[in-house]
Amino acid sequence: QVQLVESGGGLVPSGGSLRLSCSASGFNLGDHAIGWFRQAPGKKREGIACISRGDGFRGEASTYYADSVKGRFTISRDSAKNTVYLQMNSLKPQDTAEYLCAARVYCSDYSNEDLYDYWGRGTRVTVSS
């Protein structure tokens, strides 16, 4: 059974940092592009980052970021742990949301949630002012 599980959310003051994890069971994350989304109460789900499968030159993965998080968030993967991370720095109250990871084949049009095959249930991030 394919399952994605997010962890690492919590309450953090403005300017603080958190690292979210997306782990998988039932399949190899390395064979998939992984996207991170977030959804604040009453708002549309937003695609914020994606990391490709790592099948580029020298096995490098490409990363993509929404303007709202570029320069503050970093997506990475640890193949040995079958986990993808989202390091979030310089957090702002407007980053408060449920954060979800999702898997698909490619990162193209990464913010389109309809293109993802598998989803986790999310982890809550609250940034206090």
C-alpha positions as CSV (number, residue, x, y, z in Angstrom):
1,Q,0.0,0.0,0.0
2,V,1.4,3.4,-1.0
3,Q,1.5,5.9,1.8
4,L,3.0,9.3,2.3
5,V,3.4,10.7,5.8
6,E,4.4,14.2,6.7
7,S,5.9,15.2,10.0
8,G,7.7,18.0,11.7
9,G,5.0,20.6,11.9
10,G,4.4,22.7,15.0
11,L,4.2,26.1,16.6
12,V,7.1,28.5,15.9
13,P,7.6,32.2,16.4
14,S,8.0,34.6,13.5
15,G,11.5,34.4,12.1
16,G,11.9,30.8,13.3
17,S,12.6,27.6,11.4
18,L,11.1,24.2,11.0
19,R,12.0,21.2,8.9
20,L,9.2,19.1,7.5
21,S,9.7,15.5,6.5
22,C,7.8,13.5,3.9
23,S,8.4,9.7,4.2
24,A,7.0,7.0,2.1
25,S,6.0,3.4,2.5
26,G,5.1,1.1,-0.3
27,F,7.2,2.8,-2.9
28,N,10.5,4.4,-3.5
29,L,10.4,8.2,-3.3
30,G,13.5,8.4,-5.5
31,D,11.4,7.2,-8.4
32,H,9.1,10.2,-8.1
33,A,9.0,13.9,-8.1
34,I,7.8,15.2,-4.8
35,G,5.9,18.4,-4.3
36,W,5.0,20.3,-1.2
37,F,1.7,22.1,-0.9
38,R,0.1,24.2,1.8
39,Q,-3.4,25.2,2.5
40,A,-4.3,28.0,5.0
41,P,-7.9,28.1,6.4
42,G,-10.3,29.5,3.8
43,K,-7.6,29.6,1.1
44,K,-6.8,27.7,-2.0
45,R,-4.2,25.0,-1.8
46,E,-0.8,26.4,-3.0
47,G,2.0,24.4,-4.5
48,I,5.2,25.8,-3.0
49,A,8.1,23.5,-4.0
50,C,9.0,20.4,-6.0
51,I,12.1,18.2,-6.3
52,S,12.6,16.1,-9.4
53,R,13.6,12.4,-9.4
54,G,17.3,13.0,-9.5
55,D,17.8,11.6,-13.0
56,G,19.6,14.6,-14.3
57,F,23.2,15.0,-15.1
58,R,25.3,13.2,-12.4
59,G,22.0,12.1,-10.8
60,E,21.2,15.6,-9.7
61,A,17.7,16.6,-8.9
62,S,16.1,19.9,-10.0
63,T,14.2,22.0,-7.5
64,Y,11.4,24.5,-8.0
65,Y,9.9,27.1,-5.7
66,A,7.0,29.4,-5.6
67,D,7.9,33.1,-5.3
68,S,6.2,33.2,-1.8
69,V,8.9,30.9,-0.4
70,K,11.9,31.3,-2.7
71,G,15.0,32.1,-0.7
72,R,13.5,30.9,2.6
73,F,12.5,27.3,2.0
74,T,14.7,24.5,0.7
75,I,13.5,21.1,-0.6
76,S,15.8,18.2,-0.5
77,R,15.8,14.4,-0.5
78,D,17.6,11.7,1.4
79,S,17.4,8.6,-0.8
80,A,18.9,6.3,1.9
81,K,16.0,7.3,4.3
82,N,13.4,7.4,1.5
83,T,12.5,10.9,2.8
84,V,12.1,14.3,1.3
85,Y,12.5,17.4,3.5
86,L,11.3,21.0,3.4
87,Q,13.6,23.2,5.4
88,M,11.6,26.4,6.3
89,N,13.6,29.4,7.5
90,S,12.6,33.0,8.3
91,L,9.0,31.9,8.9
92,K,6.2,34.5,8.8
93,P,2.7,34.4,10.2
94,Q,1.4,34.1,6.6
95,D,3.2,30.7,6.3
96,T,0.7,29.3,8.8
97,A,-1.1,26.4,7.0
98,E,-1.5,22.7,6.7
99,Y,1.5,21.4,4.7
100,L,1.2,18.3,2.5
101,C,3.5,16.4,0.3
102,A,2.5,14.6,-2.9
103,A,4.2,12.4,-5.5
104,R,4.1,12.3,-9.3
105,V,6.5,11.5,-12.1
106,Y,7.7,15.0,-13.1
107,C,7.8,18.5,-11.6
108,S,6.5,20.2,-14.7
109,D,3.6,22.5,-13.8
110,Y,4.3,21.5,-10.2
111,S,1.7,23.7,-8.6
112,N,-1.1,21.9,-10.4
113,E,-2.4,19.5,-7.7
114,D,-4.5,17.5,-10.2
115,L,-1.2,16.1,-11.6
116,Y,-0.2,14.3,-8.5
117,D,-0.8,10.6,-7.9
118,Y,-0.3,10.2,-4.2
119,W,-0.9,12.5,-1.2
120,G,-0.1,12.6,2.5
121,R,-2.5,13.8,5.1
122,G,-0.5,16.9,6.1
123,T,1.2,18.4,9.1
124,R,0.1,21.6,10.7
125,V,2.5,24.7,10.8
126,T,1.6,27.7,12.9
127,V,3.8,30.8,13.0
128,S,3.0,33.2,15.8
129,S,3.5,36.9,15.4
